[in-house]
Amino acid sequence: MKLDLSPLIAAIGMIAAAIVIAAPARAADIVDEWASVKAPPAPELKAVTVDPKTTALLMLDFVPKACNAEHNPRCIASLTPVKKLLDEARGHAMLVVYSGYGKFTKNDVLSPVAANESEPFVLGILNKYLHSDLEKILKDKGIQNVITVGTAANGAVLGTASTAAELGFNVIVPVDGISAPDLYAEQYTVWDLTHAPVIASRVTLTKIDMMKF
């Protein structure tokens, strides 16, 4: 006896068609939708009270190639508020740690925010904890909180602040102490630090004038 499978085939076809109709259309990728993206509201800046005994100031890549008037004038503009923060930190005997990259040394740090002989200096590309003794320097001093300033916001700042949060440090980022060659790089850095999984819960955004010691 020959079975008539046509009703079954028709039913399967109808089910498949229904699934296709019910399935949501695939969204366009981010490059396709680039022009339609609207910037989210600015994150809230919070006042911060700093405990000098358990807090360190990380001064990231204030060296000529990264911070200069030609390619990164926003970094040059940040030196004035950063110098104020640096003076406050030193005045309260806080640990200050500098960073550079490549062949830069502590002596290459720009003169307005130059390092003292006793202040540590580490080398790294983006994440200053990688291939350096930064974590050991901090933990040996009982540091629980790090204030992160420097350039580029989307490079050394983002990489180092994110890793600090992952390592369990509380991270304070004064937005007037970070810089990049363009505004968008600073904006997406701030957004990422305050929205990324795990990291956001340990990051506090502030301004230098909103910090008390």
CORBEL-V486046 format. One record per residue. RES is the residue in three letters. D_LAST is the distance of its C-alpha to the last C-alpha in Angstrom with 2 decimals. Layout:
BEGIN
res=RES d_last=D_LAST
res=RES d_last=D_LAST
END
This chain:
BEGIN
res=MET d_last=92.50
res=LYS d_last=90.10
res=LEU d_last=86.85
res=ASP d_last=85.62
res=LEU d_last=81.90
res=SER d_last=81.45
res=PRO d_last=79.99
res=LEU d_last=77.40
res=ILE d_last=76.50
res=ALA d_last=76.21
res=ALA d_last=73.95
res=ILE d_last=71.66
res=GLY d_last=71.53
res=MET d_last=70.58
res=ILE d_last=67.78
res=ALA d_last=66.40
res=ALA d_last=66.56
res=ALA d_last=64.75
res=ILE d_last=61.92
res=VAL d_last=61.57
res=ILE d_last=61.55
res=ALA d_last=58.99
res=ALA d_last=56.58
res=PRO d_last=53.82
res=ALA d_last=54.08
res=ARG d_last=51.74
res=ALA d_last=48.88
res=ALA d_last=48.74
res=ASP d_last=46.29
res=ILE d_last=43.05
res=VAL d_last=44.67
res=ASP d_last=47.46
res=GLU d_last=45.05
res=TRP d_last=42.55
res=ALA d_last=43.38
res=SER d_last=43.12
res=VAL d_last=39.47
res=LYS d_last=37.25
res=ALA d_last=33.51
res=PRO d_last=31.63
res=PRO d_last=29.26
res=ALA d_last=25.82
res=PRO d_last=23.25
res=GLU d_last=20.69
res=LEU d_last=17.21
res=LYS d_last=14.56
res=ALA d_last=11.24
res=VAL d_last=8.64
res=THR d_last=5.90
res=VAL d_last=4.92
res=ASP d_last=6.52
res=PRO d_last=6.85
res=LYS d_last=10.36
res=THR d_last=11.65
res=THR d_last=10.29
res=ALA d_last=12.13
res=LEU d_last=12.40
res=LEU d_last=16.04
res=MET d_last=17.69
res=LEU d_last=21.00
res=ASP d_last=24.23
res=PHE d_last=23.38
res=VAL d_last=26.94
res=PRO d_last=29.86
res=LYS d_last=31.88
res=ALA d_last=29.10
res=CYS d_last=27.34
res=ASN d_last=29.93
res=ALA d_last=31.26
res=GLU d_last=34.48
res=HIS d_last=33.52
res=ASN d_last=29.86
res=PRO d_last=28.99
res=ARG d_last=26.15
res=CYS d_last=24.36
res=ILE d_last=25.06
res=ALA d_last=23.65
res=SER d_last=20.35
res=LEU d_last=19.85
res=THR d_last=18.55
res=PRO d_last=15.49
res=VAL d_last=14.99
res=LYS d_last=15.27
res=LYS d_last=12.47
res=LEU d_last=10.18
res=LEU d_last=11.91
res=ASP d_last=11.46
res=GLU d_last=7.66
res=ALA d_last=8.11
res=ARG d_last=10.95
res=GLY d_last=9.59
res=HIS d_last=7.50
res=ALA d_last=10.78
res=MET d_last=10.06
res=LEU d_last=13.37
res=VAL d_last=14.56
res=VAL d_last=17.86
res=TYR d_last=20.27
res=SER d_last=23.33
res=GLY d_last=26.66
res=TYR d_last=30.07
res=GLY d_last=33.70
res=LYS d_last=34.32
res=PHE d_last=31.10
res=THR d_last=29.40
res=LYS d_last=26.18
res=ASN d_last=28.07
res=ASP d_last=28.54
res=VAL d_last=24.93
res=LEU d_last=24.98
res=SER d_last=24.47
res=PRO d_last=21.70
res=VAL d_last=19.36
res=ALA d_last=21.49
res=ALA d_last=20.63
res=ASN d_last=20.68
res=GLU d_last=23.48
res=SER d_last=21.42
res=GLU d_last=19.56
res=PRO d_last=21.60
res=PHE d_last=23.58
res=VAL d_last=25.39
res=LEU d_last=28.25
res=GLY d_last=29.00
res=ILE d_last=30.60
res=LEU d_last=28.56
res=ASN d_last=27.09
res=LYS d_last=25.38
res=TYR d_last=25.78
res=LEU d_last=29.53
res=HIS d_last=31.48
res=SER d_last=28.48
res=ASP d_last=26.65
res=LEU d_last=23.22
res=GLU d_last=23.21
res=LYS d_last=24.29
res=ILE d_last=21.68
res=LEU d_last=18.89
res=LYS d_last=20.72
res=ASP d_last=21.74
res=LYS d_last=18.15
res=GLY d_last=17.54
res=ILE d_last=15.34
res=GLN d_last=15.29
res=ASN d_last=13.09
res=VAL d_last=13.59
res=ILE d_last=12.26
res=THR d_last=15.66
res=VAL d_last=16.70
res=GLY d_last=20.12
res=THR d_last=23.74
res=ALA d_last=25.96
res=ALA d_last=24.31
res=ASN d_last=27.48
res=GLY d_last=27.79
res=ALA d_last=25.13
res=VAL d_last=22.28
res=LEU d_last=24.43
res=GLY d_last=26.01
res=THR d_last=23.00
res=ALA d_last=20.75
res=SER d_last=23.81
res=THR d_last=24.63
res=ALA d_last=21.17
res=ALA d_last=21.57
res=GLU d_last=25.09
res=LEU d_last=24.06
res=GLY d_last=21.84
res=PHE d_last=18.32
res=ASN d_last=16.01
res=VAL d_last=15.66
res=ILE d_last=13.20
res=VAL d_last=15.15
res=PRO d_last=14.16
res=VAL d_last=17.73
res=ASP d_last=17.55
res=GLY d_last=16.73
res=ILE d_last=19.88
res=SER d_last=23.43
res=ALA d_last=27.08
res=PRO d_last=30.35
res=ASP d_last=31.02
res=LEU d_last=29.34
res=TYR d_last=31.01
res=ALA d_last=29.53
res=GLU d_last=25.99
res=GLN d_last=27.09
res=TYR d_last=28.70
res=THR d_last=25.86
res=VAL d_last=23.45
res=TRP d_last=26.24
res=ASP d_last=26.94
res=LEU d_last=23.42
res=THR d_last=23.35
res=HIS d_last=26.98
res=ALA d_last=28.04
res=PRO d_last=29.18
res=VAL d_last=26.82
res=ILE d_last=24.23
res=ALA d_last=23.30
res=SER d_last=22.35
res=ARG d_last=19.51
res=VAL d_last=18.19
res=THR d_last=15.71
res=LEU d_last=16.16
res=THR d_last=13.74
res=LYS d_last=13.36
res=ILE d_last=10.98
res=ASP d_last=10.93
res=MET d_last=10.21
res=MET d_last=6.77
res=LYS d_last=3.80
res=PHE d_last=0.00
END
